[in-house]
Amino acid sequence: MLLARMIRIFGLAHLVLGALAATLLLTEPSTRRYGDNLQIILPVLAWGCAATSGNGRDFALRFASMFTVAHASKSLLGDMELNQRPSGGGHGFPSAHTGAAALGASSLVHDCLKGSAGAQAVVVLAAGFVGASRIEVGAHDIWQVTAGAILGWAADRALRRDSRARRGVVALLGWAGTLLWRVRCSAAQVAVLFVAGLAKLRSARIVP
């Protein structure tokens, strides 16, 4: 497998740092674009790392849980002040960008970059930049970003093994996905429904 060979040659830490550097170099130099792309590459790298050890599905479940909860919250909170973005408009609580970045960084730190303090610091800083970028461009306030960071970290740490919390989240994925479909359907939310369906199939193999 090409990825496994590259890992043996370069090491996970160097591959992660190289991918982050390439992302920044290829991104249009603006705060928004840097944040947008880092919130994608961090979980993608974490998923790739998890896949090399046979845990890609587990990571996908954690990511789907975070994503579904974040967007269900945005829809359910409606016009509440907590859900209003600084630049105008709703669906602001929590910051899903920050949640994705935090989840990716947490997974990388705990699973892929053990023994490499420098690389761990870089991915944590990258996730922090994503949250700061959302505040800088007026997409979220500090409370929405903080909630997103907590959600992403909690989804990564709390759903790693069979537990009542994990089984409950898996069961709720289907319900939350259906709610999103009814409240505000978009291409991203259709993807959530698809992943939720896969998660429900996986739950059948979780021992109660």
C-alpha positions in Angstrom: 0.0 0.0 0.0 1.4 3.4 -1.0 0.4 5.2 2.1 1.9 2.6 4.4 5.1 2.7 2.4 5.3 6.5 2.7 4.7 6.3 6.4 7.6 3.9 6.8 9.9 6.2 4.7 9.0 9.6 6.1 7.2 8.9 9.4 3.7 10.0 10.3 4.8 13.3 11.9 6.7 14.5 8.8 3.8 13.5 6.5 1.3 15.4 8.7 3.5 18.5 8.9 4.1 18.3 5.1 0.4 18.1 4.3 -0.3 21.1 6.6 2.5 23.1 5.0 1.3 22.2 1.5 -2.3 23.3 2.4 -1.1 26.7 3.6 1.1 27.2 0.5 -1.7 26.3 -1.9 -4.3 28.4 -0.2 -5.4 31.8 -1.2 -3.7 34.1 1.4 -6.7 35.2 3.5 -7.7 34.4 7.0 -11.0 32.9 5.9 -9.4 30.6 3.3 -6.7 29.4 5.7 -9.3 28.6 8.3 -11.6 26.9 5.8 -8.9 24.6 4.4 -7.3 23.8 7.8 -10.7 22.7 9.1 -10.8 20.2 6.2 -7.3 18.9 6.2 -7.0 18.2 10.0 -9.8 15.6 10.1 -8.8 14.2 6.7 -5.3 13.6 8.0 -6.7 12.1 11.2 -9.0 9.8 9.2 -6.1 8.7 7.0 -4.0 7.9 10.1 -6.9 6.0 11.7 -7.4 4.0 8.4 -3.8 2.8 8.4 -4.5 1.0 11.7 -7.9 -0.3 10.8 -9.8 2.4 12.7 -11.1 4.5 9.8 -14.8 3.6 10.5 -14.5 4.5 14.2 -13.1 7.9 13.3 -15.9 8.4 10.7 -18.4 7.6 13.4 -16.9 10.2 15.8 -16.8 12.8 13.0 -20.4 12.0 12.0 -21.5 12.4 15.6 -19.9 15.8 16.0 -21.2 17.0 12.7 -24.7 15.9 13.3 -24.9 17.3 16.8 -23.5 20.6 15.6 -26.0 21.1 12.8 -28.9 19.8 14.9 -28.1 22.4 17.5 -27.9 25.1 14.8 -31.4 24.1 13.5 -33.0 23.6 16.9 -31.9 26.9 18.4 -33.5 28.8 15.6 -33.6 32.6 16.2 -32.2 32.5 19.8 -29.6 35.1 20.5 -27.0 32.4 21.2 -27.4 31.1 17.7 -26.9 34.5 15.9 -23.7 35.2 14.0 -21.8 38.4 14.6 -21.9 39.3 10.9 -25.7 38.6 10.8 -27.8 35.5 10.2 -28.4 32.5 12.4 -27.2 28.9 12.6 -24.1 30.0 14.6 -24.0 27.7 17.6 -21.7 25.9 17.8 -18.9 26.5 15.2 -18.8 23.4 13.1 -15.5 24.5 11.5 -13.9 24.6 15.0 -15.5 21.3 15.9 -14.1 19.6 12.9 -10.6 21.0 13.5 -10.6 20.2 17.2 -11.7 16.6 16.5 -9.0 16.2 13.9 -6.3 17.7 16.1 -7.3 15.6 19.1 -7.2 12.4 17.1 -3.9 13.2 15.6 -2.3 14.1 18.9 -3.5 11.0 20.7 -3.2 8.4 17.9 -0.6 9.5 15.3 1.8 11.9 16.8 2.8 10.3 20.1 6.4 11.1 20.8 6.5 14.1 18.5 5.8 17.1 20.8 6.6 19.6 18.0 4.1 18.1 15.6 1.5 17.8 18.3 1.9 21.5 19.0 1.6 22.4 15.3 -1.8 20.6 14.9 -3.1 22.1 18.1 -2.1 25.6 16.9 -3.7 24.9 13.5 -7.0 24.0 15.2 -6.7 27.1 17.4 -6.2 29.2 14.2 -9.4 27.8 12.7 -11.4 29.0 15.7 -9.7 32.3 15.8 -10.3 32.8 12.0 -14.0 32.3 12.5 -14.0 35.1 15.1 -11.8 37.3 12.9 -14.2 37.1 9.9 -17.3 37.6 12.0 -18.7 34.1 11.3 -18.9 33.2 15.0 -18.3 34.8 18.4 -16.0 33.4 21.1 -18.7 31.4 22.8 -19.8 29.6 19.6 -16.1 28.8 18.8 -15.5 27.6 22.4 -18.6 25.3 22.1 -17.4 24.0 18.8 -13.9 23.2 20.3 -15.4 21.4 23.2 -17.8 19.4 21.0 -15.0 18.3 18.7 -12.7 17.3 21.5 -15.5 15.5 23.4 -16.7 13.6 20.3 -13.1 12.3 19.7 -12.4 11.3 23.3 -15.8 10.1 24.5 -16.8 7.8 21.6 -13.6 5.7 21.3 -14.9 2.5 22.9 -18.2 0.7 23.5 -20.2 2.5 26.2 -23.7 3.7 27.0 -22.7 7.1 25.7 -21.5 5.7 22.4 -24.5 3.5 21.9 -26.8 6.5 22.7 -25.0 8.7 20.2 -25.2 6.1 17.5 -29.0 5.8 18.1 -29.4 9.5 18.0 -27.6 9.9 14.7 -30.5 8.6 12.7 -33.0 10.7 14.6 -30.9 13.9 14.3 -30.3 13.3 10.6 -34.0 12.9 9.9 -34.7 16.1 11.8 -32.1 18.0 9.7 -33.8 16.7 6.6 -37.1 18.0 7.6 -35.9 21.4 9.0 -33.3 22.5 6.5 -32.1 20.2 3.7 -28.8 20.9 2.1 -26.1 18.9 0.3 -24.0 18.7 3.5 -27.0 17.5 5.5 -27.8 14.8 3.0 -24.3 13.6 3.5 -25.0 13.5 7.3 -28.0 11.3 6.6 -25.9 8.9 4.6 -23.2 8.6 7.2 -25.9 8.3 10.0 -27.3 5.3 8.1 -23.9 3.7 8.0 -23.5 4.3 11.7 -26.8 2.7 12.5 -25.7 -0.4 10.5 -22.4 -0.4 12.5 -24.3 -0.2 15.8 -25.8 -3.6 15.1 -22.4 -5.1 15.7 -21.8 -3.2 19.0 -22.2 -5.5 22.0 -24.9 -4.1 24.4 
